[in-house]
Amino acid sequence: MAWIFLALAIVFEIAFALGTNATRGFTRLWPSVLTLLAASGGIFTLSLALRTLDVGVGYTIWTGIGSIGTVLFGALIYKEKITLPKLLSFAAIIAGAITLKLASGL
């Protein structure tokens, strides 16, 4: 169940990051409301995941995969460029997340 909560937390994290851009400095009401709800949902579901997962593993995977998702969806939604350094960084994040999972024995 912890991994399901972590997956939900990652979805909320991506929605929060992308939504923050849509708020235009929290000057637009509905994007701001949705962004704050996504932030709250992410922290709540992360806290549920961390009941079982080590904080170092859970938080690192949450921020790492959330970052990758934000960059990918940022490219799709906001037409941001994905460069070779970004791709190499993705690979490093994924390798680190896999290594943490294996090291934790989960």
FIKOL-958103 format. One record per residue (C-alpha): residue number from 1; x, y, z. Coordinates in Angstrom, 2 decimals, decimal comma, always signed. Example, Ala and Ser with C-alpha at 12.3 -4.5 7.8 and 13.67 -1.06 7.14 Angstrom:
! FIKOL-958103
<1; <+12,30; -4,50; +7,80>>
<2; <+13,67; -1,06; +7,14>>
***
This chain:
! FIKOL-958103
<1; <+0,00; +0,00; +0,00>>
<2; <+2,91; +2,37; +0,71>>
<3; <+4,00; +2,28; -2,93>>
<4; <+0,47; +3,14; -4,07>>
<5; <+0,43; +6,12; -1,71>>
<6; <+3,85; +7,15; -3,00>>
<7; <+2,64; +6,91; -6,61>>
<8; <-0,34; +9,13; -5,76>>
<9; <+1,99; +11,57; -3,99>>
<10; <+4,12; +11,75; -7,14>>
<11; <+1,06; +12,53; -9,28>>
<12; <+0,10; +15,29; -6,86>>
<13; <+3,69; +16,60; -6,87>>
<14; <+3,70; +16,87; -10,66>>
<15; <+0,28; +18,57; -10,65>>
<16; <+1,52; +21,00; -7,98>>
<17; <+4,66; +21,94; -9,90>>
<18; <+2,85; +22,38; -13,22>>
<19; <-0,02; +24,18; -11,54>>
<20; <+2,32; +26,66; -9,89>>
<21; <+3,30; +27,88; -13,35>>
<22; <-0,36; +28,20; -14,34>>
<23; <-1,18; +30,39; -11,32>>
<24; <+0,94; +33,26; -12,67>>
<25; <+2,22; +34,11; -9,22>>
<26; <-1,01; +32,98; -7,53>>
<27; <-2,95; +35,74; -9,28>>
<28; <-5,40; +33,34; -11,00>>
<29; <-8,03; +31,90; -8,63>>
<30; <-8,80; +28,41; -9,95>>
<31; <-5,29; +27,40; -10,93>>
<32; <-4,21; +28,64; -7,48>>
<33; <-6,88; +26,60; -5,70>>
<34; <-6,03; +23,46; -7,67>>
<35; <-2,31; +23,98; -7,06>>
<36; <-2,80; +24,30; -3,31>>
<37; <-5,01; +21,21; -3,27>>
<38; <-2,39; +19,27; -5,22>>
<39; <+0,33; +20,38; -2,78>>
<40; <-1,80; +19,31; +0,18>>
<41; <-2,65; +15,99; -1,47>>
<42; <+1,00; +15,33; -2,22>>
<43; <+2,16; +15,96; +1,32>>
<44; <-0,71; +13,94; +2,79>>
<45; <-0,19; +10,89; +0,57>>
<46; <+3,58; +11,10; +1,04>>
<47; <+3,04; +11,04; +4,80>>
<48; <+0,94; +7,89; +4,41>>
<49; <+3,67; +6,25; +2,33>>
<50; <+6,30; +7,17; +4,92>>
<51; <+4,47; +5,17; +7,57>>
<52; <+6,13; +2,14; +5,99>>
<53; <+8,92; +3,41; +3,73>>
<54; <+12,16; +4,89; +5,00>>
<55; <+12,02; +8,68; +4,71>>
<56; <+15,24; +8,74; +2,68>>
<57; <+13,81; +6,31; +0,13>>
<58; <+10,28; +7,72; +0,00>>
<59; <+11,26; +11,37; -0,18>>
<60; <+14,01; +10,80; -2,74>>
<61; <+11,72; +8,83; -5,03>>
<62; <+8,91; +11,38; -4,57>>
<63; <+11,08; +14,33; -5,51>>
<64; <+13,09; +12,48; -8,16>>
<65; <+10,22; +10,94; -10,11>>
<66; <+8,18; +14,08; -9,51>>
<67; <+10,97; +16,13; -11,07>>
<68; <+11,17; +13,86; -14,09>>
<69; <+7,40; +14,00; -14,55>>
<70; <+7,41; +17,77; -14,21>>
<71; <+10,09; +18,16; -16,87>>
<72; <+8,35; +15,75; -19,26>>
<73; <+4,91; +17,29; -18,83>>
<74; <+6,44; +20,78; -18,86>>
<75; <+7,80; +19,95; -22,30>>
<76; <+4,39; +18,75; -23,46>>
<77; <+2,26; +21,47; -21,90>>
<78; <+4,55; +24,50; -21,80>>
<79; <+6,81; +23,57; -24,77>>
<80; <+9,95; +23,55; -22,62>>
<81; <+13,02; +22,00; -24,24>>
<82; <+14,44; +18,64; -23,18>>
<83; <+18,21; +18,76; -23,66>>
<84; <+20,92; +16,10; -23,44>>
<85; <+21,97; +17,26; -19,94>>
<86; <+18,33; +16,89; -18,82>>
<87; <+18,18; +13,37; -20,26>>
<88; <+21,41; +12,41; -18,51>>
<89; <+20,02; +13,83; -15,28>>
<90; <+16,85; +11,73; -15,71>>
<91; <+19,01; +8,62; -16,07>>
<92; <+20,92; +9,48; -12,90>>
<93; <+17,70; +10,07; -10,94>>
<94; <+16,18; +6,80; -12,12>>
<95; <+19,36; +4,87; -11,35>>
<96; <+19,49; +6,43; -7,88>>
<97; <+15,83; +5,63; -7,17>>
<98; <+16,30; +2,02; -8,25>>
<99; <+19,45; +1,69; -6,15>>
<100; <+17,67; +3,14; -3,10>>
<101; <+14,78; +0,72; -3,55>>
<102; <+17,13; -2,25; -3,86>>
<103; <+19,21; -1,11; -0,91>>
<104; <+16,14; -0,78; +1,29>>
<105; <+15,06; -4,33; +0,56>>
<106; <+11,51; -3,30; -0,29>>
***
